[in-house]
Amino acid sequence: MTTLTSSFAPRAAARVERGGLSARSGTATGLFDPLEPRQLLFVATVANPVELFLARLGQTYERTNAEEVAGFGRAVVNVGDIDQDGADDLAIGAPGGGSAMGLVDVFSGKTGARLWTVAGDAIGFGRALARVDDVTGDSISDLAVGSPNSGSAGSVFIYSGATGSLFGQVIGSEHGAGIGANFGWSLDSGNADADTSPDLAIGAPSDGPSYAGRVYLINVASAATIRILNGSEPGQLLGWSVALLANENGPESLAVGSPGADTETLQDNGRIDQFSPADDTLFTSFGLDSNDMLGFALAASRVAGTQYLEHLAVGAPGADVWSLGSRIVQDAGIVRVIDRQGGLWALLAGEHTGGLFGASLATAPRDGGSYFHYPSLIAIGSPGAPGGGLVAIHDTSYYFSETVYEQAARIQSTRLHVLRNNADTGFGASVAMGDFTGDTLIDAAVGASLETPLIDTDLNETTAGRARVYSAVEDPTTTDILELSPDQSWCLLHAAWSTNFFLAGPDGFAGVALENPAHNLNFIDLDNDGRLLVQRGITNQYGGTDYSTILFHDGSFTEVSNNISSWVGAPSEWTFDTSVTPVALLTDGSIIVQRFADIDAPVIIANATFWHVEGSTATFLWRGQFHNSSAAGAVGRRFVSYSDATGEFTWMTTLWTRSGGVIDIPNLSNAGAIDDAGNIVGVDAPSKTFYKRDPSGNFTALFSSPNSQYAVTLWAKALDSSGRLIWFETINNLPPGPPPSYWTDGLPMLFDPGTNSSTLLADGAIAVNKTSFGSIKTESVVTFTPSGGVIIKLYHNDVTIDVYNPGIDPRFLTPAAFAATATASGEWGASAFINSLGGLTLFTDEGDGVWRIRNVRDATGNAHSLEGYSPLIAWTDPLSHRPQFATLNRYMNFVHAAGFPESTTYGSTTPRHALWQTIAPQLNGPIGDGNGYGLVAPELTPTRDIAILQRPDNLQIVAVRMSDGRVVLIGQQYNTPDNPFSFNLLYDLTLRELEPKNLPAPAFVGPISGFVSPWGGHNITGVDASGHIWTLWTSPEFIGWTITDLTDWLHADPISGGVTSFLTSWNAFNMTALNSSGELITMWWAPELGDGNWQVDFIGQGQTTWDTGVSLESWFNAVEQSLNFVGKDQTGQFTCYTWSVADQNWRSEIVQPTNAADLVARVSPDRGTPSVSRAVGLGASGHLLWFYRTDDVATWAFEDITDLIA
C-alpha cells in the first residue's frame, strides 16, 4: 500500500490499491489455412527496428548499505560537461538515513568513472541538486547541493564542478529561515535579478507559520538575499518545488509548487504560482481534487541554445483520472504542461492505480527546429506503477500559429518510450536528461530502488538506491534506418536531430565518423558482426564522381579498393573505369564489388561486371546483374545478347559458389533467391512456374502463376532454410522490353511449402515506411531473419527498410487508457480504438470472414498524438459502402480514416492492406465571409463527445462538444469513393449563430448526438448541467441555426446523465434520456403530430432502472424497424431495451450479463449503419468485444476480436 500523507500537517491518509492495466501480446494476420480461415499459419507485421536500439540501458550506478549510503539516486541532475570530454556528466544525491549521512557522487557520463564525491554533515545532504552556471570563473559549471537538516534551518552548499572543492555555503538561518525550515529542500539556478551572475531559488517548505513554506532567492557569489516569497496558508508547503523560468530579456520569473495547498472544500489539492521578477503573481493554478498534490514536481524546458522558455511541466502525482464523470483510476497522477501565462497546452495522464505519474520530471531541449517548431523531450516518473515503476518519455513540439486570429502556440506531446526495470522498486523516483554519452542524442537518468516519494519531510532513507542511464531516448519515427543486419543485432541509424550516423549493436552506440563531409557516402550492407560496407564518392578532376569501396569495422575505415592488387578472370581485352562499387558482404568476410567495363553495349547495365574480393585479389564472376547472396555464394544473371530488331535481351541465370565456381543455369530466369545451402529459385518462363534447384542440379516445381501476363514480371527474391519463398509480380505487368522498363513496383508474396500456397506478405501488417510499404522492386534486397521475419531494403532515391516480423507489437493491440471505441458496417465491417501509441487501431472484416488488424497512419507514416480521451465516431460512407472513422487530438487535428473499394481507381491498383488510409489536416481555414471566424479559440480543446450527421447530399458533418460546452461542426467539402478526405470546414455554432442572434448558448455536458432528416433538417441534441435537453437545429425553410430548450418547452422534468437521439424510417425524431430514478424518458415528434407538436413519454414499463452514471446509447434498425437503447441497468449488466413495428411491445435484451468473464465499462453502437444492431466495447482486459443481435432477435452474442487476432 502507498500512503500519501503529511507528518507535519495531519491529513486523512489516502490508501491506494496497487493495480493497473495489463498489456497483451498479439499478432496480425498473414497466411491463413485455406480450409479454416481463422487458423493463423504465418504472421507478417512491419516492425520499426529503430526501437530495438533506442532507449537501452547503459550505465548503472550503485552503492551498497555496507558503504553507509542510503537513498542513492533520490536526486539526479545533469551538471554539464565538467570533465570536458564532450558529454554531459551526472550528479547523484544520496541523502542518507539511519547512521548514514548524506553524500553526493559526480560521475563522468561518457565513461561512468566517479569524478568526485562530497560528504555532508547531516542526513538530507543531497536531497536536492542544481547545476549552477560557472560561478568559480573556470568556465565549467558548478553544483549546488541542498541539505535541509544542516544546522537549525538547513543549508545549501556550492561546489566547484571541476574539482569538487567547496566554493561557498548559504546558511538558511542567516537569511531568516526558522528552525526546521528544510531550507534547501528544492533548488533551481538561473538569473533572478538584473545582474549576470547566477542566482539560486531555494525552497524551504516547512518554513513560516504552520508549514506555509517560503522560497528564498539568493545570489550565489555574494550569498545576498534578493527576495523572499512566503506561503499564505498553513500546510501549503510553498517551495516543495521551484523552477526559474527564462524570459527573452532580463531577470527570470519563478514558478513555485505547493502540493499541500488547500482550497475551501479540498485538501492537499496543491497549487502552482508563477511570480514575476517584481514579485507580481503572474498566475495561480490549483489542483482539481483533494490529494492531487499539484506542484509536487516542476521542470521548465528551454529552446536549445537559448534561454527562451518553451513550457513548464507540473506534476500532480496524487491526482485521480476521471472519465465521463466517473473516477476511473485513483492516484494515477497527471502532468500539466503550461505556458508562461498559465495556459494549459497538454494534459498527460497516468494509467495505473497508485502510479504517482508526475512524481518526478525532467526536460531536455534538442537542437534542430525552427522558430515555428521547437522540439524537446520530457521525462515523467511514475514510481508507483506496477512492476516497480516506470518513466514515460514524451516528445513535446511547440508550434506557433501563423494565423491572425489564433495568436497562440500549441504543444504536441507524443509518448516515445516507456522505461522500466523489473529489478527495481520506486523506479522513476527521480529523473534527469542530457547527452551523457557524448553522441549528440538525449539520454535519461533514472533514480530507482527507492521508497515511493510522499508528501513527508522525513529525510531518513531506508534503501541503498541506484541510478540507471538509458541511452538515446529519441523519437524512433524521426530516426532513419540506413542499414540492418540480417539477424537485427546491428543497425545503422541517423536521428533527425543529429548530424551524426550511429552504428548500434549489442553493446550500444558507436558514431560513424565522416572523415570528410564532402564525401558522398552510401551505406551498402551490414553483417551480423557489425561490419559496415560503404560506397564512397569523391569528385574527380573532371567534375564527375569516382566511387570506391570501404569497410567500417571496430571504429575504423579500411580502403578495400586500394588494397586490391590483382584483378583476375575477365577477358584480357576488356578495360574498366576506376570506380569500384560495393555490392554485398559475405558471411566469410569477403566482398562482392561491381566495376563497369568499357564495352560497346546497348545499355549501361550490360557493362556491369561483378567480382569476388578476398584479401588483395578480385576474381571475375559475370557480366550483367547481381541479384542476391548467401553463405553459399551469389546468384545473378549474365548478359548474353541483345536484338536490335526486337529490342529484347537474352540473359542467363548464373550461380557462383565457393565449392562449384561459376556455372550457368539454363531455363531458369529471374532467380534472385538463394539460401545458405546453395538452393536457388527462379522461373521457368514458358510455364510461368517457380522451380527450386538444389546444389546437385535437381529441379523441383513449387507453384505456377498462370494468370500472369508475362513471365518476365515474376521474380524470386529470398529463400529460407524451411523452403519459404518471397516472390513478387510487378503490378502493372508491362511487356518485356529494355531495362529498366519492367523494374516497377510489385507486391511481395510469401510462399509456404507447408500449405503449398502464397499470401500477400503485408496483409494485416502495420505500415512504417508508407512510401515503400508493401511494395518491392527488382533491385530490392530481401533476406529472411533467423526468427522467421523478412527484411526488405530498397535503395531507390532514399533508403527504405521494412521489417516484417512474426507477431505484432503489443502496443497496437493495447488500448490507450480510457480509450473510446467505435464500429461501423457495410460491405466491410470495422471496429476501432485509440491505441497506446496514440494511433488508430482498426479491426476489419473485409468481406471474407477474417478479422485483420490495421494500424492507420498518415502518408508520412506518423501517428496522430491521439489519446484515450480523444473522441471517436464511425459511419458507413454512402458512396463507397466502406466504414469510415473520425477523431480529433487536443490540437484540433481532425484524423479521418477511410476504407476504399477495390472497384475505385485507387482501390484497383492498391493492395488490400493499403485500402485503409487516413489524413489529419490542421483545421485553420476561414469559413463564410473569410474573417477567420471558422477557427476555434486556442484555449478550447475537444472533448470525447462527438456525433456524425449524415446528409442526403453525401457530405457528412461531424459535431464535437468542446471543453467549454459549445458545439463546433467539422464539414466535408467534397466526397468521392476515391477521395473522401475533405473534412476541413470548421464552424463554431456559438460564435457564428447563437451569439449574433442573441440566442441562448448552453454549455453542454456529456454526450451529444445528431441526425439529418430527408428534407435536410439538421438536429444536434445535448444536455446542460441542470439536466435540460436542448436541440440545435436548422431546416431548409430557415436561415441558419436556432436552438430550443425542449425540457422547458415541454414542461418536462430535468434528466440525469446524457441524452441520445435518432431518426426513424417514418421520419420520427426521438430524443431519449434517463430521469433521476434511472427510467427512460423520450421526447419525440412525428410528421403526423403536426409542426411543433412534441410528446414526452415514459417508456420504461416492466424494466429495472438504469445506471445514470453510464452513457445511454441508441440507434434505429431500419431492417427490423426497431428502436434500440443500450446502457447498464442497476444490476450492472448491459441491457438493450427495444421496440419494433412487428412486435409493438417493449422488451429487455441482455447484451452482456454481470457474470461475463470480461466486463466492459461502456459500449458504442453502430449508429452509422441503419441495417444492423451491433456494438463494441473494451473489456477490463483491454480486449475489444464485438456484440451483435443474432437471427433470434431477442438474443445477443459477442466475439472477442482481440482473441481472434491474437
VENTA-V839670 format. One record per pair of residues at least 24 apart in sequence whose C-alpha atoms are under 8 Angstrom apart, sorted by the first residue. I is the first residue (numbers start at 1). J is the second residue. Records with the same first field share a line. If there is no record, write none. Layout:
I->J + J
//
This chain:
2->354 + 452
3->454
4->291 + 318 + 454 + 455
5->454 + 455 + 456
6->454 + 455 + 456 + 457
7->456 + 457 + 458
8->211 + 235 + 456 + 457
9->210 + 211 + 235
11->267
14->291
16->330 + 331 + 353 + 354
17->353 + 354
18->352 + 353 + 354 + 355 + 384 + 385 + 386
19->352 + 353 + 354 + 385 + 386
20->351 + 352 + 353 + 385 + 386
21->351 + 352 + 1181 + 1182
22->1181 + 1182
23->810 + 811 + 814 + 1182
24->810 + 813 + 814
25->808 + 809 + 810 + 811 + 813 + 1206
26->807 + 808 + 809 + 810 + 813 + 1202 + 1205 + 1206
27->806 + 807 + 808 + 809 + 810 + 1205 + 1206
28->764 + 765 + 807 + 808 + 852 + 853 + 1205 + 1206
29->763 + 764 + 765 + 851 + 852 + 853 + 1205
30->759 + 760 + 761 + 762 + 763 + 764 + 765
31->758 + 759 + 760
33->755
37->849 + 850
38->850 + 1204
42->806
43->805 + 806 + 807
44->761 + 762 + 763 + 764 + 765 + 789 + 804 + 805 + 806 + 807
45->762 + 764 + 765 + 766 + 803 + 804 + 805 + 806 + 807 + 808
46->762 + 765 + 766 + 767 + 768 + 802 + 803 + 804 + 805 + 808
47->766 + 768 + 802 + 803 + 804 + 805 + 808 + 809
48->476 + 768 + 802 + 803
49->481 + 488 + 491 + 803
50->476 + 479 + 480 + 481 + 491 + 493
51->476
53->491 + 504 + 505 + 508
54->471 + 472 + 473 + 474 + 476
55->417 + 419 + 443 + 470 + 471 + 472 + 473 + 474
56->470 + 471 + 472 + 508
57->468 + 469 + 470 + 471
58->468 + 469 + 470 + 471 + 508
59->112 + 468 + 469 + 470
60->466 + 467 + 468 + 469
61->466 + 467 + 468
62->465 + 466 + 467
63->464 + 465 + 466
64->464 + 465
65->463 + 464
68->99 + 100 + 101
69->94 + 96 + 97 + 100 + 101 + 102 + 103 + 464
70->94 + 95 + 96 + 97 + 100 + 102 + 461 + 462 + 463 + 464 + 465
71->95 + 96 + 97 + 450 + 461 + 462 + 463 + 464 + 465 + 466
72->96 + 447 + 464 + 465 + 466 + 467
73->430 + 446 + 447 + 448 + 450 + 465 + 466 + 467
74->127 + 429 + 430 + 447 + 448 + 450 + 465
75->126 + 127 + 128 + 129 + 430 + 431 + 447
76->129 + 430 + 431 + 432 + 445 + 446 + 447 + 467
77->129 + 130 + 131 + 431 + 432 + 433
78->131 + 432 + 433 + 434
79->130 + 131 + 132 + 141 + 142 + 143 + 161
80->131 + 141
81->140 + 141
82->140 + 141 + 161 + 162
83->108 + 162
85->110 + 438
86->438
87->435 + 436 + 437 + 438 + 439
88->434 + 435 + 436 + 437 + 438
89->436
90->436
91->129
92->126 + 467
93->125 + 126 + 127 + 128 + 129
94->124 + 125 + 126 + 127
95->123 + 124 + 125 + 126 + 127 + 459 + 460 + 461
96->123 + 124 + 125 + 459 + 460 + 461
97->123 + 124 + 459 + 460 + 461 + 462
98->460 + 461 + 462
101->125
102->126
108->436
109->435 + 436 + 437 + 438
110->436 + 437 + 438
111->437
116->163 + 164
117->164
118->164
120->147
121->150
122->147 + 149 + 150
123->147 + 149 + 459 + 460
124->148 + 149 + 150 + 459 + 460
125->149 + 150
127->184 + 185 + 186
128->184 + 185 + 186 + 187
129->186 + 187 + 188
130->187 + 188 + 189
131->188 + 189
132->189 + 190 + 198
133->189 + 190 + 198
134->198
135->197 + 198 + 220 + 221
136->160 + 167
144->187
145->184
146->183 + 184 + 185 + 186 + 187
147->182 + 183 + 184 + 185
148->181 + 182 + 183 + 184 + 185 + 204
149->180 + 182 + 183
152->178 + 179 + 180
153->177 + 178 + 179 + 180 + 181 + 182 + 183
154->180 + 181 + 182 + 183 + 184
155->183 + 184
156->183 + 184
169->223
170->223
175->225
177->204 + 207 + 208
178->207 + 208
179->207
180->206 + 207
181->205 + 206 + 207 + 208 + 213
182->206 + 207
183->207
185->239 + 240
186->239 + 240 + 241 + 242
187->241 + 242 + 243
188->242 + 243 + 244
189->243 + 244
190->244 + 246 + 252
191->244 + 251 + 252
192->217 + 226 + 244 + 251 + 252 + 253 + 254 + 277
193->226 + 250 + 251 + 252 + 277
194->250 + 251
197->221
201->242 + 243 + 244
202->239 + 242
203->238 + 239 + 240 + 241 + 242
204->237 + 238 + 239 + 240
205->236 + 237 + 238 + 239 + 240
206->237
209->234
210->234 + 235
211->235 + 236 + 237
212->236 + 237 + 238
213->237 + 238 + 239
214->238 + 239
215->239 + 256
229->279
233->261
235->260 + 261
236->260 + 261 + 262 + 270
237->261
240->295 + 296 + 297
241->295 + 296 + 297 + 298
242->298
243->298 + 299 + 300
244->300
245->300 + 309
246->302 + 307 + 308 + 309
247->307 + 308 + 309
248->307 + 308 + 309
251->277
252->276 + 277
253->277
256->295
257->294 + 295 + 296 + 297 + 298
258->293 + 294 + 295 + 296
259->292 + 293 + 294 + 295 + 296 + 316 + 455
260->293 + 455
261->293
262->290
266->290
267->291
268->292 + 293
269->293 + 294
270->294 + 295 + 296 + 316
271->295
272->314
282->341
283->341 + 342
284->342
285->342
287->316
289->319 + 320
290->319
291->318 + 319
292->316 + 317 + 318 + 319 + 320 + 331 + 333
293->317 + 318 + 319
294->318 + 319
296->358 + 359 + 360
297->358 + 359 + 360 + 361
298->360 + 361 + 362
299->361 + 362 + 363
300->362 + 363
301->363 + 364 + 365 + 376
302->364 + 365
303->365 + 366 + 374 + 375 + 376
304->365 + 366 + 367 + 368
305->367
309->340
310->339 + 374 + 398
311->337 + 338 + 339 + 340
312->337 + 338 + 339 + 340
313->337 + 338 + 361
314->338 + 358 + 361
315->357 + 358 + 359 + 360 + 361
316->356 + 357 + 358 + 359
317->355 + 356 + 357 + 358 + 359 + 382
318->354 + 356 + 357
319->356
321->349 + 350
323->818 + 869
324->1006 + 1110
325->1109
326->1109
329->353
330->354
331->355 + 356
332->356 + 357
333->357 + 358 + 359
334->358
343->939
344->939
345->410 + 411
346->411 + 412 + 413 + 890
350->382
351->817
352->385 + 386
353->385
354->384 + 385
355->382 + 383 + 384 + 385 + 386 + 389
356->381 + 382 + 383 + 384 + 385
357->381 + 382 + 383 + 384 + 385
358->382
359->383 + 428 + 429 + 430 + 453
360->428 + 429 + 430 + 431
361->430 + 431 + 432
362->431 + 432 + 433
363->432 + 433
364->433 + 434 + 442
366->442 + 497
367->497 + 498
368->497
371->400
372->398 + 399 + 400 + 401
373->397 + 398 + 399 + 400
374->398 + 399
379->431 + 432 + 433 + 444
380->428 + 431
381->427 + 428 + 429 + 430 + 431
382->427 + 428 + 429
383->425 + 426 + 427 + 428 + 429 + 452 + 453
384->426 + 427 + 452
387->420 + 421 + 422 + 425
388->420 + 421 + 422 + 423 + 424 + 425 + 426 + 427
389->420 + 421 + 424 + 425 + 426 + 427 + 428
390->418 + 419 + 420 + 421 + 427 + 428
391->418 + 419 + 420 + 427 + 428 + 446
392->416 + 417 + 418 + 419
393->417 + 418 + 419 + 473
395->475
403->924
405->932 + 935
406->935 + 937 + 938
408->938
409->938
410->891
411->891
412->865 + 891
413->865
414->837 + 838 + 865
415->837 + 838
416->473 + 474 + 475 + 476 + 837
417->473
424->448 + 449
425->449 + 450 + 451
426->450 + 451 + 452
429->453
437->471
439->500 + 510 + 511
440->498 + 500
441->471 + 472 + 473 + 474 + 497 + 498
442->471 + 472 + 473 + 474
443->469 + 470 + 471 + 472 + 473
444->469 + 470 + 471 + 472 + 473
445->469 + 470
477->862
481->799 + 800 + 801
482->523 + 799 + 800 + 801
483->523 + 524 + 525 + 526 + 801
484->525 + 526 + 527
485->525 + 526 + 527 + 528 + 530
486->526 + 527 + 528 + 783 + 784 + 785 + 786 + 791
487->528 + 785 + 786 + 787
488->528 + 785
489->528
490->526 + 527 + 528 + 529 + 530
491->526
505->530
510->555
512->555
524->582 + 583 + 584
525->583 + 584 + 585
526->585
527->585 + 587
533->582 + 584 + 585
534->582
535->581 + 582
546->578 + 579
547->578 + 579 + 580 + 581
548->579 + 580 + 581 + 582
549->580 + 581 + 582 + 593
563->615 + 616
564->613 + 615 + 616 + 617 + 618
565->616 + 617
566->616 + 617 + 618
567->617 + 618 + 619 + 620
568->617 + 618 + 619 + 620
569->619 + 620 + 621
570->620
574->598 + 599
575->599
584->629
586->629 + 630 + 631 + 633
587->630 + 631
588->631
590->614 + 615
602->642
606->639
621->656 + 662
622->654
627->671 + 672 + 673 + 779 + 781
628->672 + 673 + 674 + 717 + 781
629->674
630->674 + 675 + 676 + 678
631->675 + 676 + 677
632->657 + 658 + 675 + 676 + 677 + 678
633->657 + 658 + 676 + 678
634->674
635->671 + 672 + 673 + 674 + 680
636->671 + 672
637->669 + 670 + 671
647->737 + 738
648->736 + 737 + 738
649->737 + 738
669->712
670->712 + 714 + 715 + 716
671->715 + 716 + 717
672->715 + 716 + 717 + 718
673->716 + 717 + 718 + 719 + 725
674->718 + 719
675->718 + 719 + 720 + 721
676->720 + 721
677->721
680->719
681->716 + 719
682->715 + 716
683->711 + 714 + 715 + 716
684->711
685->711 + 712
686->711
688->714
690->716
702->753 + 756
703->756
708->733
709->733
710->734 + 735 + 736
712->736
713->742
715->778
717->781 + 782
718->782 + 783 + 784
719->783 + 784
720->784
723->752 + 753
724->750 + 751 + 752 + 753
725->749 + 750 + 751 + 752
726->750 + 751 + 782
727->751
728->776
730->777
731->909
743->777 + 778 + 779
744->777 + 778
745->775 + 776 + 777
746->775 + 776 + 777
747->774 + 775 + 776 + 911
748->774 + 775 + 776
761->804
762->804 + 913
763->912 + 913
764->852 + 853 + 854 + 913
765->804 + 853 + 854 + 855 + 913
766->854 + 855 + 856
767->855 + 856 + 857 + 861
768->802 + 861
769->800 + 801 + 802 + 860 + 861
770->859 + 860 + 861
771->859 + 860
772->800
773->802
774->911
811->835 + 836 + 837
812->836 + 837 + 841 + 855
813->841 + 1202
814->1182 + 1183
815->868 + 1182
816->867 + 868
817->867 + 868
818->868 + 869
819->867 + 868 + 869 + 870
820->868 + 869 + 870 + 871 + 872 + 944
821->872 + 873 + 1163 + 1164 + 1176 + 1177 + 1178
822->872 + 873 + 874 + 885 + 1164 + 1165 + 1166 + 1175 + 1176
823->873 + 874 + 875 + 1164 + 1165 + 1166 + 1175 + 1176
824->874 + 875 + 876 + 883 + 884 + 1166 + 1167 + 1168 + 1169
825->875 + 876 + 882 + 883 + 1166 + 1168 + 1169 + 1172
826->876 + 881 + 882 + 883 + 1169
827->881 + 882
828->881 + 882 + 883
829->882 + 883
830->883
831->1176
833->872
834->866 + 867 + 868 + 870
835->867 + 868
836->867
837->863 + 865
838->863 + 864 + 865 + 866 + 867
839->863 + 864 + 865 + 866
840->866
843->1201
851->1201 + 1204 + 1205
852->1205
853->1205
854->913 + 916
856->897 + 916 + 917 + 918
857->917 + 918 + 919
858->917 + 918 + 919 + 920
859->917 + 918 + 919
864->889 + 895 + 920
865->889
866->890
869->943 + 944
870->942 + 943 + 944
871->942 + 943 + 944 + 945 + 946
872->944 + 946
873->946 + 947 + 948
874->948 + 1166 + 1167 + 1168
875->948 + 1166 + 1167 + 1168 + 1169
876->1168 + 1169
877->954
878->954
879->954 + 976 + 977
880->976 + 977
888->942
889->942
890->941 + 942
891->941
892->922 + 923 + 941 + 942
893->920 + 921 + 922 + 923
894->919 + 920 + 921 + 922 + 923 + 983
895->919 + 920 + 921
896->920 + 981 + 983
898->980
900->977 + 978
901->977
904->977 + 978
905->978
906->978
907->978
918->981
919->981
921->984
922->984
923->984 + 985 + 986
924->984 + 986
925->984 + 985 + 986
927->985 + 986 + 987
933->987 + 988 + 991 + 992
934->985 + 986 + 987 + 988
935->986 + 987 + 988
936->988
940->964
945->1006 + 1007 + 1008
946->1007 + 1008 + 1009
947->1008 + 1009 + 1010
948->1009 + 1010 + 1011 + 1168
949->1010 + 1011 + 1012 + 1018
950->1011 + 1012
951->1012 + 1013 + 1014 + 1016
952->1012 + 1014 + 1016
959->1020
960->1008
961->1004 + 1007 + 1008
964->1003 + 1004
965->1002 + 1003 + 1004 + 1005
966->990 + 1001 + 1002 + 1003 + 1004
989->1041
993->1040 + 1041 + 1042
994->1041 + 1042 + 1043
999->1042 + 1043
1000->1043
1005->1058
1006->1057 + 1058
1007->1058 + 1059 + 1060 + 1111
1008->1058 + 1059 + 1060
1009->1059 + 1060 + 1061 + 1062
1010->1061 + 1062
1011->1061 + 1062 + 1063
1012->1063
1013->1063 + 1067
1014->1067
1021->1059 + 1060 + 1061 + 1071
1022->1058 + 1059 + 1060
1023->1058 + 1059
1026->1054
1027->1054 + 1055 + 1056 + 1057
1028->1054 + 1055
1029->1054 + 1055 + 1059
1050->1094 + 1095 + 1096
1052->1096
1056->1108
1057->1108 + 1109 + 1110 + 1111 + 1112
1058->1111 + 1112
1059->1112
1060->1112 + 1113 + 1114
1061->1114 + 1115
1062->1114 + 1115 + 1116
1063->1116
1064->1116 + 1118 + 1123
1065->1118 + 1121
1073->1112
1074->1106 + 1108 + 1112
1076->1108
1077->1105 + 1106
1078->1105 + 1106 + 1107 + 1108
1079->1105 + 1106
1099->1146
1101->1146
1103->1147 + 1148
1104->1129 + 1130
1105->1129 + 1130
1106->1130
1107->1132
1110->1162
1111->1162
1113->1163 + 1164 + 1165
1114->1165 + 1167
1115->1165 + 1166 + 1167 + 1170 + 1173
1116->1167 + 1170
1117->1170 + 1171 + 1172 + 1173
1118->1170 + 1171 + 1172
1119->1170 + 1171 + 1172
1120->1171
1127->1162 + 1163
1149->1194 + 1195 + 1196
1150->1195 + 1196
1151->1187 + 1195 + 1196 + 1197
//
